[in-house]
Amino acid sequence: MKRVFIYKNDVPRTLEIAEALEKKLEVAGIRIEDSPSEVDLILCVGGDGTLLNLMQKHEFPTVPVAGINTGHLGFFQEIAPEKIDEFIVRFLEGDLVIQPYNIAKADIIFEDGGEIAYRALNEFVIKGQGTHPVHLNISINESFIERFSGDGIIVSTPAGSTAYNYSLGGALVDPRLNLLQVAPMAPMNNTAYRSLTSSILLPANDSLIIKPCDEQSSTLGILFDGQDQVYSGIKSIELCLSRRKINLVRFGGTTFWDKVKTKFL
């Protein structure tokens, strides 16, 4: 017997579709579990934000995830509600396409020796507080690159290249590529400060090291997939691709570039 876990938001339309989905699954002989552990598939009902919440709450499960879109853009959530019956048939027949997606990891080290780590499917945003620019020493692996001054730095995965990164003028990246994109946020370039003004791409095994230049810059906002934390006394932040990947069900035969064309152009 196939087993699934359903994750959903609390929007009325989502709840209505999720209820209908549960009835269809029961008729098809598919068991609905209360936990995402030891299931064949996770069904995420909602928008792209719902899928990001699922990943954070359940620590980026490697079980395949199929998104049923009740939101707006639906870049991750590929299955339209009217396609649920077709999807269930293909699920039972084992006729689903699974695409791995990279996730990013950030290791934050504090002056007092403490450490904390986060993962993100879309991006990490490292930014200063208030209206003051933040000053950060940026290195790639052990090589110093620049002293950045501006609003902050965004580090995105290929999946996240279509999100915040895109609004900053960053490149769109096919999710089949294993890389990180680093884009500056409002970089300062004048006689006093010089910063890179375009995004850079890092291969899979490289790490970006960020170190505050001064005490004021050691208090930073850390945003990851819509979550928001503020920490003081930061010594360094190391960002890289995680070895862990998630697996999303691709449905309907559209490619990444087909979606870019229909949703952005």
C-alpha angles and dihedrals in degrees: 000000000000116000128203139180119215121212119185144162123240098250110131094236090050092050090050093051092043090054091052089046092054091053092050091049092051091050089051091053095249116145119228114216130200094225134047092228117105097006130128095227143008116219113205114196116194137043132316090279090059090056091050089051090050091054094049095044096047098036099249102300117214092215109111113268124209117196122213106198120227093147134075118266098022099192092153097024102073104164116089114214091244089059096058095103092052090047093053091052092050091046091054091048093049090241100139130122114226120200121192116225127201120234128201128233130207123197111196117198121193131210090247092057097259121136137198131180134204136182128211135187096201112023153315120236118200111192143160126247127256121347097317120106117245122232116212135173108225123202134172108217102317096334118101112226110174150330100247121208122184142070096315150281130282120203114192139182121225087264090053093047088089093053130055091342091061092052088056092055095261123150124269108241128200108240090230088074119090105221147103125235120214116199128180121232112220095332117202118235118176140107091294102040134035122189137164110266100197134057123265130209124227124200120238098267098046126097131210114220119200121190125178113242096212143011094267091054091051089079105077140168112233114199122184125174092334095316116120129204132167120207133182129204095036114172099181144339122213117198126189143139113286120234087229118088132188125222121225125191111237112208135181100033097267120141127220090259092049088057092047089053095048098040103037108024 
